Amino acid sequence: MTEAPASILLVDDDDVFRERLARALRDRGLAVSEASSHEEALATIADRAMSYALVDLRLPSGSGLDIVRALRERSRETVVIVLTGYGSIATALEAVRLGAAHYLTKPAGADDILASFARVTGAACEAPLAIERDEVPSLDRVEWEHINRVLGDSGGNISEAARRLGIHRRSLQRKLAKRPVKR
């Protein structure tokens, strides 16, 4: 008799990212459940327990931290990783305080995610792992994430974001026109 594959819950409102990541994880032998909203995630975890969960921090219908809390209340064995494009020390600490085992910033591929689960559990997460890379983001990456977080907090208003950042609006527009640095 063969063992059932490990189950993972993917919660992300970016449909393209979630579907591609789900396909990559299925190709690596995991049973994947997807949720695009806070409500879908809560309904999924009410139906079944998960071995792993990858939860986006910002969802249109609620915070990913609420899902982390619900997962931890349902099962202490579920290994939860929070994934976000708006990384900050404060949200990372809050996620860990609520029971997340790790905190990753986007972009993160299937191998990065599996490597994070493996570091947390000490197991191979039933998939080959990528070579570990330095987890400290570059200064350019941190700047890009901070600018995008402030822009998001400003409702996408570039003038307001520039005022909050203390830089000229055109300087901010030039920085936003650049592609994000991988790490």
N, C-alpha and C positions, 0 to 999 in steps of 0.2 A: 504494500500500500504506500502511495506517495503522499508526502505532506502537502497541505494546501499552501499556496504561496502567501507570503506576508502581505497584509492589506495596508494600503496607504490612502489617506484622504487628502485630496488637493483642493484647497479653498482659495480661489483667485477670481476676481471679476474680469480680468483680461482673458477673453475667450480664446484668442489665438495662442497666447502663452500657455494657458492651462491645458488646452487640447494637445499641443505639441509635447509638453512635458509629460502628460498622461500617456501619450503614445510611446515616448522614449522609456518611461518606467515600465510599461507593459512589455515592451521589447526586452527588458532586462529581467522579466520574470515576476513582477509584482502585480497583485490584484489592486487595481486603482478605482477609487470612487471619486467623482468630481462634484464640486459645488461651486456655484458662481455667486452665491449670496450668503449672508448671515443665516437666513431662514433655511435655505437648502442644507447648509452644513449642520445646523442643529437637528433637522429632520433625519439626516443621514446617521449622525451619531446616536440618535434615539433608537434607530433600527438595529444597529450592530456596532460591535467594538472594533477598533482599528489598532493595528500594531504601530503604525506611524501616522503622523499628520503634518502636512506642510500648509501653513496658514498665512495668507497675505494680511498685513497689518491694517491696511486701509481698504475698506469695502464700502460701497455706497449705502448699504443698508445697516451698517453698524461696524463696530471695531472688531478686528481680528482678535484682540485681547479678550473679548467676551467669549469667543469660541475656544480660546486656550483655556479659560476658566471652566467652561462647560466640559471640555475634554478631560480635564484633570479631575473634575467632580465625578465623571462617569467611570473613568478607569485611570488608576495611577500608573498602569503599565504602558499606556500609550506614550510613545516618544514624540514630542511636539517640537517642531522647528518653525519659527516665525520668519517670513520672507517679506522684504519690503524694498521699495525703491526710495524710501525716505528714511534712511537709517539715522538714528541719533542715540546717544548714550542713554538719555532718559527713557526712551521707549524700549531700548534693549534691556535695561534694568527692570522695567515694569514687566516685560514679557517673561523674564527669568523668574522674577518674584512670583508671578502667577503660575509658574510651572513649566514654561518652555525650556527645553534642554539646550537650545542653541538659537542664534539669531543670524540670519544671512541677509545680505543686501543684493538686490538685482543689479546686473544680470547674473543669474546662476543657472547652470545647466544641470541635467540629470546626474552627471558624474559628480559635480560639486555637491549636490544635495545628498546623494548616496554616501559620499565621503564624510559629510557632516553627521549623518545618521550613524555611520560606522564609528566615528570618533566618540560619539556619545555612548553607544551601546557596546563597543568593543567587538561587534559582530560585523560580518561583511555585508549585511543587509541584502543577502541573496543576489548580489550583482557585483561585477568587477568594478573596482574603484579607480578613479583617476589619480594621477600623482598629486599628492598634497602640495598646495602652493601656500605661499605666505598669506596669512589672513589679514594682515594690516594693509588697509587701502592706502593708495598714494594720496598726497596732498591735493592733487588735481581732482581725484575722485571724490574726496571729502568735500571740496569746494563745490563741485557739480551737484552733489547730493544736497548740500545745504541750500544752494541757490534754488533748486527745484522744490525743496520743502517750503522755503519762504514764499516762493511763487504760488505753490498750492495753498498755503495758509492765507495768501492775499487774494484768493479767488481767481487766479490767473491774470490779475491786473499788474502789468509790467511796471507802471509808474509807481504803484504802491509798494511793490516788491523792491524796487530800486531805492525808494525812500527808506524802507525798513533795513535794507542792507547797507545803506550809507554810500551808495555809488550812483553815478549818473545813469539815467535810463538807457542811453545809447551803449554804454559800457556793458550793462546787463544784457541788452539785446545781442551784442557781439558774443558774449559768453554763452548765451542760450543757443546761438546759431551753431556752435561747435558740437561735435558728436561727443557723447559721454565717454570717458576713459574707462576701460575695462576694470582696472584695478589701480 
